[in-house]
Amino acid sequence: MSGYTTRLVTLRLGGFDYRIRALSDRQQFSDPNGAAERAGISSANWCLFGQVWPAGRVLAQAMSSFDVAGKRILELGCGLGLSSLVLNRRKADITASDHHPLAEEFLTYNAALNGLSVPAYLDISWTTPQPDLGKFDLIIASDVLYERGHAEQLSSLVSRHANAQAEVLITDPGRGNSGAFTTAMKAQGYAVDEVRSAFDDGDMPPYRGRLLSYRR
Protein backbone atom coordinates (compact mmCIF):
# COMPACT_ATOMS: atom_id res chain seq x y z
CA MET A 1 0.00 0.00 0.00
CA SER A 2 2.46 2.58 -1.20
CA GLY A 3 1.72 6.25 -0.73
CA TYR A 4 -1.09 6.11 1.83
CA THR A 5 -1.96 4.57 5.20
CA THR A 6 -5.05 2.71 6.40
CA ARG A 7 -6.87 1.74 9.59
CA LEU A 8 -9.41 -0.91 10.57
CA VAL A 9 -12.91 0.12 11.66
CA THR A 10 -15.46 -2.24 13.20
CA LEU A 11 -19.16 -1.54 12.67
CA ARG A 12 -22.16 -3.41 14.07
CA LEU A 13 -24.89 -3.73 11.44
CA GLY A 14 -27.91 -6.02 11.38
CA GLY A 15 -26.53 -8.18 14.17
CA PHE A 16 -23.11 -8.67 12.55
CA ASP A 17 -19.74 -7.02 13.10
CA TYR A 18 -18.07 -5.76 9.92
CA ARG A 19 -14.34 -5.09 9.85
CA ILE A 20 -13.61 -2.42 7.27
CA ARG A 21 -10.25 -1.22 6.01
CA ALA A 22 -10.48 2.55 5.54
CA LEU A 23 -8.00 5.32 4.87
CA SER A 24 -6.34 6.61 8.04
CA ASP A 25 -7.66 10.15 7.62
CA ARG A 26 -8.76 12.69 5.03
CA GLN A 27 -5.22 13.80 4.24
CA GLN A 28 -4.28 10.66 2.28
CA PHE A 29 -3.41 10.88 -1.41
CA SER A 30 -1.58 8.64 -3.85
CA ASP A 31 -1.87 8.66 -7.62
CA PRO A 32 1.53 7.48 -8.91
CA ASN A 33 0.21 6.35 -12.29
CA GLY A 34 -2.24 9.19 -12.83
CA ALA A 35 -5.32 6.92 -12.75
CA ALA A 36 -7.29 9.26 -10.50
CA GLU A 37 -6.38 12.27 -12.60
CA ARG A 38 -7.55 10.50 -15.75
CA ALA A 39 -10.82 9.65 -13.96
CA GLY A 40 -11.34 13.31 -13.10
CA ILE A 41 -10.69 12.86 -9.36
CA SER A 42 -8.80 15.75 -7.79
CA SER A 43 -6.25 15.41 -5.01
CA ALA A 44 -8.74 17.08 -2.64
CA ASN A 45 -11.44 14.49 -3.44
CA TRP A 46 -9.17 11.45 -3.74
CA CYS A 47 -9.58 10.36 -0.11
CA LEU A 48 -13.37 10.63 0.01
CA PHE A 49 -14.03 7.08 -1.22
CA GLY A 50 -11.96 5.65 1.63
CA GLN A 51 -13.88 7.01 4.62
CA VAL A 52 -16.73 5.49 6.61
CA TRP A 53 -19.25 8.31 6.28
CA PRO A 54 -22.37 8.65 8.48
CA ALA A 55 -24.65 8.42 5.43
CA GLY A 56 -22.89 5.20 4.43
CA ARG A 57 -23.57 3.66 7.84
CA VAL A 58 -27.24 4.66 7.65
CA LEU A 59 -27.60 3.09 4.20
CA ALA A 60 -25.84 -0.10 5.27
CA GLN A 61 -28.08 -0.38 8.32
CA ALA A 62 -31.14 0.05 6.11
CA MET A 63 -29.87 -2.67 3.78
CA SER A 64 -29.51 -5.10 6.68
CA SER A 65 -33.31 -5.50 6.79
CA PHE A 66 -34.58 -4.09 3.48
CA ASP A 67 -36.75 -6.32 1.28
CA VAL A 68 -34.32 -7.43 -1.43
CA ALA A 69 -35.79 -10.78 -2.45
CA GLY A 70 -35.73 -11.27 -6.20
CA LYS A 71 -34.35 -7.79 -6.87
CA ARG A 72 -31.39 -6.88 -9.05
CA ILE A 73 -29.58 -4.18 -7.06
CA LEU A 74 -26.99 -1.54 -8.03
CA GLU A 75 -24.98 0.48 -5.52
CA LEU A 76 -23.59 3.72 -6.91
CA GLY A 77 -20.47 5.26 -5.36
CA CYS A 78 -19.88 2.22 -3.17
CA GLY A 79 -16.58 3.53 -1.76
CA LEU A 80 -15.37 0.95 0.76
CA GLY A 81 -18.28 -1.33 -0.12
CA LEU A 82 -20.10 -1.41 3.22
CA SER A 83 -23.70 -1.61 1.94
CA SER A 84 -22.73 -4.02 -0.83
CA LEU A 85 -21.10 -6.30 1.73
CA VAL A 86 -24.20 -6.22 3.94
CA LEU A 87 -26.30 -7.19 0.91
CA ASN A 88 -23.80 -9.82 -0.16
CA ARG A 89 -24.04 -11.47 3.25
CA ARG A 90 -27.82 -11.62 2.71
CA LYS A 91 -27.28 -13.37 -0.67
CA ALA A 92 -28.79 -10.44 -2.56
CA ASP A 93 -28.13 -9.89 -6.26
CA ILE A 94 -25.88 -6.85 -5.73
CA THR A 95 -23.54 -5.06 -8.13
CA ALA A 96 -21.23 -2.52 -6.49
CA SER A 97 -19.90 0.37 -8.53
CA ASP A 98 -17.62 3.37 -8.22
CA HIS A 99 -15.24 5.39 -10.39
CA HIS A 100 -12.32 5.59 -7.97
CA PRO A 101 -9.31 3.53 -9.13
CA LEU A 102 -8.93 1.90 -5.68
CA ALA A 103 -12.59 1.17 -4.90
CA GLU A 104 -12.54 -2.38 -6.26
CA GLU A 105 -9.33 -3.19 -4.38
CA PHE A 106 -10.78 -2.00 -1.08
CA LEU A 107 -14.06 -3.82 -1.72
CA THR A 108 -12.18 -7.05 -2.39
CA TYR A 109 -10.02 -6.65 0.71
CA ASN A 110 -13.01 -5.83 2.94
CA ALA A 111 -14.96 -8.82 1.64
CA ALA A 112 -12.06 -11.08 2.61
CA LEU A 113 -11.81 -9.44 6.04
CA ASN A 114 -15.39 -10.48 6.70
CA GLY A 115 -15.23 -13.95 5.19
CA LEU A 116 -17.50 -12.98 2.30
CA SER A 117 -17.31 -13.56 -1.41
CA VAL A 118 -16.54 -10.48 -3.50
CA PRO A 119 -19.66 -8.79 -4.89
CA ALA A 120 -19.81 -8.07 -8.60
CA TYR A 121 -18.11 -4.74 -9.29
CA LEU A 122 -18.21 -2.24 -12.15
CA ASP A 123 -16.27 0.95 -12.77
CA ILE A 124 -19.06 3.36 -13.69
CA SER A 125 -18.76 6.98 -14.69
CA TRP A 126 -22.16 8.61 -14.28
CA THR A 127 -21.68 10.71 -17.41
CA THR A 128 -20.67 7.84 -19.70
CA PRO A 129 -23.43 5.63 -21.14
CA GLN A 130 -23.19 1.96 -20.13
CA PRO A 131 -25.29 0.12 -22.74
CA ASP A 132 -24.42 -3.31 -21.35
CA LEU A 133 -25.29 -2.47 -17.74
CA GLY A 134 -28.97 -3.31 -18.09
CA LYS A 135 -31.83 -2.50 -15.74
CA PHE A 136 -32.16 -2.73 -11.96
CA ASP A 137 -35.04 -3.12 -9.51
CA LEU A 138 -33.30 -1.23 -6.70
CA ILE A 139 -30.63 1.48 -6.97
CA ILE A 140 -28.94 2.66 -3.78
CA ALA A 141 -26.36 5.30 -2.89
CA SER A 142 -25.12 7.30 0.09
CA ASP A 143 -23.94 10.92 0.20
CA VAL A 144 -23.59 11.18 -3.58
CA LEU A 145 -25.22 14.61 -4.03
CA TYR A 146 -22.29 16.65 -2.72
CA GLU A 147 -21.79 18.71 -5.90
CA ARG A 148 -24.47 20.69 -7.71
CA GLY A 149 -24.15 18.79 -10.99
CA HIS A 150 -24.57 15.40 -9.34
CA ALA A 151 -28.37 15.67 -9.16
CA GLU A 152 -28.70 15.81 -12.95
CA GLN A 153 -26.03 13.15 -13.53
CA LEU A 154 -27.56 10.74 -11.03
CA SER A 155 -31.14 11.21 -12.21
CA SER A 156 -30.06 10.67 -15.82
CA LEU A 157 -28.29 7.45 -14.86
CA VAL A 158 -31.41 6.28 -13.03
CA SER A 159 -33.54 6.97 -16.10
CA ARG A 160 -31.26 4.74 -18.17
CA HIS A 161 -30.94 1.83 -15.76
CA ALA A 162 -34.06 1.62 -13.58
CA ASN A 163 -36.86 -0.82 -14.31
CA ALA A 164 -40.38 0.52 -14.73
CA GLN A 165 -41.23 -0.39 -11.11
CA ALA A 166 -37.81 0.36 -9.68
CA GLU A 167 -37.06 1.89 -6.30
CA VAL A 168 -34.21 4.30 -5.59
CA LEU A 169 -32.89 4.74 -2.05
CA ILE A 170 -30.50 7.58 -1.17
CA THR A 171 -29.09 8.60 2.21
CA ASP A 172 -28.19 12.28 2.24
CA PRO A 173 -26.64 14.28 5.13
CA GLY A 174 -28.36 17.48 3.99
CA ARG A 175 -25.82 19.08 1.70
CA GLY A 176 -28.52 21.04 -0.14
CA ASN A 177 -28.65 19.29 -3.52
CA SER A 178 -31.31 16.69 -2.81
CA GLY A 179 -34.11 19.08 -3.82
CA ALA A 180 -32.87 19.25 -7.41
CA PHE A 181 -32.58 15.47 -7.50
CA THR A 182 -36.11 15.03 -6.15
CA THR A 183 -37.46 17.42 -8.78
CA ALA A 184 -35.73 15.44 -11.54
CA MET A 185 -37.03 12.15 -10.14
CA LYS A 186 -40.61 13.45 -9.94
CA ALA A 187 -40.33 14.35 -13.63
CA GLN A 188 -39.65 10.63 -14.25
CA GLY A 189 -42.83 9.66 -12.41
CA TYR A 190 -41.35 8.88 -8.99
CA ALA A 191 -43.02 9.71 -5.69
CA VAL A 192 -40.67 10.55 -2.82
CA ASP A 193 -40.83 9.51 0.81
CA GLU A 194 -38.45 11.45 3.05
CA VAL A 195 -37.50 10.34 6.56
CA ARG A 196 -35.27 12.68 8.53
CA SER A 197 -32.99 10.96 11.00
CA ALA A 198 -29.85 11.31 13.10
CA PHE A 199 -26.67 10.36 11.26
CA ASP A 200 -24.41 10.77 14.32
CA ASP A 201 -24.88 10.40 18.05
CA GLY A 202 -24.61 14.17 18.47
CA ASP A 203 -27.33 15.04 15.95
CA MET A 204 -30.31 16.89 17.37
CA PRO A 205 -33.75 17.48 15.80
CA PRO A 206 -34.68 18.89 13.40
CA TYR A 207 -32.26 16.55 11.65
CA ARG A 208 -30.49 17.55 8.45
CA GLY A 209 -29.82 13.93 7.45
CA ARG A 210 -32.51 12.09 5.55
CA LEU A 211 -33.36 8.77 3.99
CA LEU A 212 -34.90 9.44 0.56
CA SER A 213 -36.98 6.71 -1.04
CA TYR A 214 -38.26 7.10 -4.60
CA ARG A 215 -40.90 4.72 -6.04
CA ARG A 216 -43.06 4.65 -9.14
Buried (B, 14 or more C-beta within 10 A) or exposed (E): EEEBEBEEBEBEBBEEEBEBBBBEEEEBBBBEEEEBEEBEBEEEBBBBBBBBBBBBBBBBBBBBEBEBEEBBBBBBBBBBBBBBBBBBBBEBBBBBBBBBBBBBEBBBBBBEBBEBEBBEBBBBBBEEEBEEBEEBBBBBBBBBBBEEEBBBBBBBBBEEBBBEEBBBBBBBBBBEBBEBBBEBBBEBEBEBEEEBBBBEEEBEEEBBBBBBBBBB
